[in-house]
Amino acid sequence: MTPAARISAAIEVLADLIQRRRPAADALKDWGLARRFAGSKDRAAVASLVYDALRRRASSAHALGEETPRALVLGMLVSQRGLRPDEIAALFNGQNHAPAPLTEFEVAGLATFDLSAAPGWVRADVPEWLWPSFVEAFAEHAVAEGEGLSARAPVDIRTNRLKTGRDALRAALSHLQPEMGAWSPDALRFQPGPDGRGPTLQSEPAFFAGEFEIQDEGSQLVAALAGVKPGDTVIDLCAGAGGKTLALAALMGNEGRIFATDLDSRRLSPLHDRLTRSGASNVEVRVPRSRGHDALSDLAGTADLVLVDAPCTGSGTWRRNPDAKWRVRPGALAERIREQAEVLDRAAGLVRPGGRIAYITCSVLPEENDVAVEAFLERHPGFALVPMRDLLSAGEVDYGLLARFATQSGLQLSPARTGTDGFYLSCLAAPG
Ligand SMILES: C[S@@+](CC[C@H](N)C(=O)[O-])C[C@H]1O[C@@H](n2cnc3c(N)ncnc32)[C@H](O)[C@@H]1O
């Protein structure tokens, strides 16, 4: 397919997902099934155009004066891909599957492409209904934070200390030109290529050998800051596929015990293979027999640390999933807040006297972060916040520089602040 034909395809996919309000992945899959002639490079290029258009949906609609699939693509070609109006006009020539020529209205929109008078949520490319939350979280930096969440994400990996060291892994992957992570001593980073994707790391021999896991550096950081020690008894209450479980096992050097569970037993399935590959031997996966079955009933009041990697809107990961940004609804936020309270209350019954709950989200919304923690402290007055300076100075690395990203009750990472996904961490000490 020519570059112009790929643009036509992206417009078609966007029309489908907007009209039928369906996830981008589903619309892309259907498009691919109906066009078997399209090769893997074409599919990747079309997907990249669609996701880039979704990153900049609000600002493109504003600049072009309409929210049509064409306008979203046109705006993105300017703001995300840096094309000039004449370059865009050459692509939109109506020949050989290229999109129809530009209208006068579109030409005018491209020529001015002015966001200076646009409201903050438009310049930030954040849903309008979430803008008050952004302003509450980031004040005068809210637009820059929204822009950070609209950019493409790098691919980060976490060196598995149980198998190798970061320098050795960097040498093993030198053909992919890894960069050192800025914060985590285990992180390596790969910048996205022209199609927005990173290298296919899962086919590397070092991956099969368990020497690394793909994990955003922010996720690595919050796991490291949770305060786990070799020999601890740890419960990972929302373990899912085990990204944090594996990080904790490595930090503990396989000493002590981790009990990993999840409300949804299906989500735990990938964890078994990942544990084998990683060499983590101190993890016991507790699979609930049915919804509502308590797989941890024997562990009440025993854990040095309960990790609550809570279900959330995922607003901190919009770089990786720009579709989710526009699909999240107020009802879903309210449901996540209810689940967060439920899971935190469950954690309170599992932690030992003097132990700790580490509450984590991949969200930047205060409702899911500080507000959730403050509501927990009201329900459980014996618990107390672990001071931020203690969190940042407790481990092998002094993370004092992160203190400027402290919130009322926790720590907020973000693409604009730390170059990571938008993770939040707050640690709560149980009464001794
Ligand atoms: C953010 S994901 C976990 C990601 C995982 N910890 C990782 O690092 O890969 C949140 C998980 O919480 C689970 N969950 C939701 N409500 C829960 C509850 N009440 N108790 C335990 N887990 C719950 C979801 O099934 C989901 O797997």
The ligand as a Tripos MOL2 file, in Angstrom:
@<TRIPOS>MOLECULE
LIG
   27    29     1     0     0
SMALL
NO_CHARGES

@<TRIPOS>ATOM
      1 C1         -3.6980   -2.8530   37.6900 C.3       1 LIG1
      2 S1         -4.2430   -4.4810   37.4990 S.3       1 LIG1
      3 C2         -2.9210   -5.4110   38.1870 C.3       1 LIG1
      4 C3         -1.6440   -5.3990   37.4020 C.3       1 LIG1
      5 C4         -0.5560   -6.2960   37.9880 C.3       1 LIG1
      6 N1         -0.3500   -6.0960   39.3950 N.3       1 LIG1
      7 C5          0.7780   -6.1100   37.2650 C.2       1 LIG1
      8 O1          1.6680   -5.4370   37.7860 O.co2     1 LIG1
      9 O2          0.9030   -6.6760   36.1790 O.co2     1 LIG1
     10 C6         -5.4900   -4.5850   38.7330 C.3       1 LIG1
     11 C7         -5.9850   -5.9770   39.0420 C.3       1 LIG1
     12 O3         -6.8760   -5.8930   40.1510 O.3       1 LIG1
     13 C8         -7.8050   -6.9440   40.0560 C.3       1 LIG1
     14 N2         -8.9040   -6.6630   40.9990 N.ar      1 LIG1
     15 C9         -9.9890   -5.8850   40.8430 C.ar      1 LIG1
     16 N3        -10.7320   -5.8560   41.9670 N.ar      1 LIG1
     17 C10       -10.1020   -6.6330   42.8680 C.ar      1 LIG1
     18 C11       -10.3630   -7.0360   44.2140 C.ar      1 LIG1
     19 N4        -11.4570   -6.5870   44.8670 N.pl3     1 LIG1
     20 N5         -9.4940   -7.8760   44.8240 N.ar      1 LIG1
     21 C12        -8.3870   -8.3140   44.1790 C.ar      1 LIG1
     22 N6         -8.0860   -7.9820   42.8990 N.ar      1 LIG1
     23 C13        -8.9310   -7.1580   42.2680 C.ar      1 LIG1
     24 C14        -8.1400   -6.9750   38.5920 C.3       1 LIG1
     25 O4         -8.6420   -8.2410   38.2110 O.3       1 LIG1
     26 C15        -6.7840   -6.6630   37.9370 C.3       1 LIG1
     27 O5         -6.1200   -7.8470   37.5690 O.3       1 LIG1
@<TRIPOS>BOND
     1     1     2 1
     2     2     3 1
     3     2    10 1
     4     3     4 1
     5     4     5 1
     6     5     6 1
     7     5     7 1
     8     7     8 2
     9     7     9 1
    10    10    11 1
    11    11    12 1
    12    11    26 1
    13    12    13 1
    14    13    14 1
    15    13    24 1
    16    14    15 ar
    17    14    23 ar
    18    15    16 ar
    19    16    17 ar
    20    17    18 ar
    21    17    23 ar
    22    18    19 1
    23    18    20 ar
    24    20    21 ar
    25    21    22 ar
    26    22    23 ar
    27    24    25 1
    28    24    26 1
    29    26    27 1
@<TRIPOS>SUBSTRUCTURE
     1 LIG1         1 GROUP 0 **** ****
